[in-house]
Amino acid sequence: MEYDCIIVGAGVLGSSSAYQLAKDGYKVLLLDQYSLPHSRGSSHGAVRILRYPYSDYRHQTTMPEQHQMWYQLEKEASTVLTHKTPSAIVTPSRNKVFLDKLKIARKSGIACEDLEASQFEERYPMLEFPGCSVFTYSILIIDAHKAVQCLQNEFVKNGGTLLDDEKVLKIEPGPIVTVHTNRGHRFRSKGIILTPGPWASKLLQPLGIDLPLKVWRVNVCYFKEKEPGLYSNVPISLCHADDGCDDIFLFFPSREFPGLVKVNFHYLWDEVDPDERDKSVGKVQQDIIIIKEFVKKHLPGLEPYPSVIEPCMYTCTPKEELIVGRHPLHPNIAIGCSMSGKGFKMAPLVGRVLGEMATGRQPSFDTSLIDIERYIQSKNTPSKQAKL
């Protein structure tokens, strides 16, 4: 059977591309190597933050459209996925990260409060950040697992075909792309979208694309409140270091496990093979040690040891930049990867662009910030490439 487009990887990005293509009348096949739903990739879990401001104003300007696309999905599916909630940016001083984000928030018309440390402590006495600089504002959170399933359900309702437990073994590029799977199937399509998450390098290298990607095991920790309900109303807080590093710690009341507080740490992860993610479990997990120290110092109302530790995988370039674009030799192959930490909130817009690329249309969004051309190292890459 031949399709207009095949999509490999049914995480939030692949599912978003599939949903939008099917809604536009294209005949689409969406494949995933595991039984759905699963927690092997990077799109699972109860909550993602649809936050802004961003330090880069160019990313910032896309967020209103991203939000509108999520709202449209809610409307079409007759369900609620997003929720408005308070948030805070916390830094040891009024450093560059703080001032840049405050400036961008104000430039974008986002209502925010620039608080003294004493004001923040008075409002949230269960938090201890003496002398820190804080500004607060409202953001959206999204029910992540529900959102991915919603995209997949709407995709199928619009005539799409979704197959799980269907691992791609080989891709033969050409005007008609042929995909071979572990079940002995051979699917053909006019275009293909590759959104393989942590498996990007394994899928792209046989196609002559070698990207500087690393896959990290991220430990998400959940700490129990010493006094039930003590942290139920604290804002989603992003804590930065004074050296300008972005989003070092993130904590907020857990929706997955009521009565627990979710705490993430943004550095010192273990690099892993995505097929062997849990082999490092017996090793000393440095990020967990650092998270516990952070909780002891700043969140004293929590138990000192995490009650739950959930693994996730991040796929990143050295600068944690998104990669989106067409294969340099095969323009009907669209690629989206290195989305970790930003990809969920941007999935509607990036998914639409990938669908446009794979079906031979001009992208409706300027991809120069995230273009794959910056990273392609294949010796077969043409010396001159068309600007997307």
C-alpha positions, 0 to 999 in steps of 0.5 A: 500500500502506498501513502502520501506520507509515513511518519516514524516515531509516535511521540508528541512531534510525530503524532502532531505531524500525523494529525495535521496531515490527516486533517488536511486530507493526506493519506498518512501512516504513523509507526512506533516501535513500541506498544502504545502508550509507552514510557520509553521515549521523551513524550510520556508523563502527566505534565509539560510546561507551555512556558515562556518567556524565552531568552531568545526573543525569536523563539518567544514570538512563536509561543502565542501561535503554539498556544492557539494550536493547542487550543484548537486541538482542545476544541476539535477533540472536545476536551481540556488539555491546558491549565493556567497556573502561576510560575516564578523565575528565581535567581541568586541575583539580578543576573543576565538570565533574570534581566533578559527574561524579565525584559522579554516578558515585558516586551511581549506584554506578559503580566509579571511581578518583579518581587523582592526576596522578602516579598517572595518569602512572605508569600511562600514561607515554605520556600527558602531562597534568601536574597534571591531575585524573583519575578512571577507570571502565569503560564500554561501547563498541558496534560502531556500523556492525554495530549499525545493520545488526543493527537493520535485519536484525532489522527485516526478519526481523520482517516490516518493509520496508526501501527505500534510494535512496528520497528523500522529496520531500513529506509530506502530513499527515493521519489517513492520512499520504502520502509521495511519493518520488523514485522516483515512489512514493506510500506511505500510513500511519497514522503516521510517524516522522521521524528525518532526521538532518542533513536535519531542517530541510529535511524539517520546515520544509514541515510548519510546524516551524522548529527552531534546528538547525545542521549541522556537519561534524566531522573525525575524525582518526586518528594513527599510533603512532611505536612500534607498540602504544604506545597500544593499552591507553590508556583511552578518555579525555574531556578537559575544559577548566577553564572547565567546557566538556564533552568538549572532546577525546576519544581512544582506540585505533582499532578502524577502523584498528589502530595509529592513535589516534582523536582528536575535538575537540568545538568549532569545526566548519564549518557545512554544508549536508548535501547539500554536506558536502565542499565545505569540504574545501579550506578551512583546517580549524581543528578539525584544527589544534587537534587536532594541537596537542593531540596534540603536547602530550599524546600525544607518542608519536603522529605529528604529522599525522593519517594519516586524516581522516574527515568526519561530520555533527553536527546540534545545537541551541545547547545540544546538546539532544535533540529528541523529540516529536509534531507540534503539529497532527498527533499521528501525526507523531513527530519525533526530531532533534538527537541528535548526540553522544548519540543513538547510545547512547540510540537504543533508548529514544528509538526505542521512544518515537517508535514509541509516539508515532507509533502513538497510544500513551502514551510509556513514558518521560517526555520532558519533558527532550527535548520538541519543544514547547520549540523549536516556532516555527510560527505555527500551533502551538496556544496550549495543547498536551497534555503528553506 
